[in-house]
Amino acid sequence: MSSEYDDISPEVWEHANKFRRALDAVRLTHRGRPVGEIRQALVKECEAEGIKPWNEVLDDAAYQVSIQTD
């Protein structure tokens, strides 16, 4: 007998993988750039993946990419 978590888990993993792909794509092209520019690029990549993360997630991810230098 499966739990409710087991039924949802594949969807959660799929969403997380889509976000990871979007974030990786933006990191390649926007590392070290201004947060606003990175956030816009991340929104576009997430839309292309068919996901809409919370604003706080986008803000934090954009900030993290902006402070990466290598």
C-alpha positions in Angstrom: 0.0 0.0 0.0 1.5 3.3 -1.0 1.3 6.5 1.0 0.1 9.9 -0.3 3.8 11.0 -0.3 4.7 8.1 -2.6 2.0 9.2 -5.1 3.2 12.8 -5.1 6.9 12.2 -5.0 7.5 11.7 -8.7 5.8 15.0 -9.4 7.9 16.8 -6.8 11.1 15.3 -8.3 10.0 16.3 -11.8 9.3 19.9 -10.7 12.7 20.0 -8.9 14.5 18.7 -12.0 12.9 21.3 -14.2 13.9 24.1 -11.8 17.5 22.7 -11.7 17.7 22.7 -15.5 16.4 26.3 -15.6 18.9 27.4 -12.9 21.8 25.6 -14.6 21.0 27.3 -17.9 20.9 30.7 -16.3 24.1 30.1 -14.4 26.0 29.4 -17.6 25.0 32.7 -19.2 24.4 35.1 -16.3 26.9 34.3 -13.5 28.0 37.5 -11.7 25.5 39.7 -13.4 22.9 42.0 -11.7 20.2 40.2 -9.7 17.4 41.8 -11.7 18.8 40.6 -15.0 19.4 37.1 -13.6 15.9 37.0 -12.2 14.3 37.9 -15.6 16.4 35.2 -17.3 15.4 32.7 -14.7 11.7 33.5 -15.1 12.0 32.9 -18.8 13.8 29.6 -18.4 11.2 28.4 -15.8 8.4 29.4 -18.2 10.1 27.3 -20.9 10.2 24.4 -18.5 6.5 24.9 -17.7 7.0 25.8 -14.0 6.3 28.9 -11.9 8.4 28.9 -8.7 7.5 31.1 -5.8 8.9 34.7 -6.0 11.1 34.1 -2.9 12.7 31.1 -4.7 13.4 33.1 -7.8 14.8 36.0 -5.7 17.2 33.8 -3.7 18.3 31.9 -6.8 19.0 35.1 -8.7 21.0 36.4 -5.8 23.1 33.2 -5.5 23.9 33.3 -9.2 24.9 37.0 -9.0 27.5 36.4 -6.3 29.1 33.4 -8.1 32.3 34.4 -9.9 33.8 31.1 -11.1 
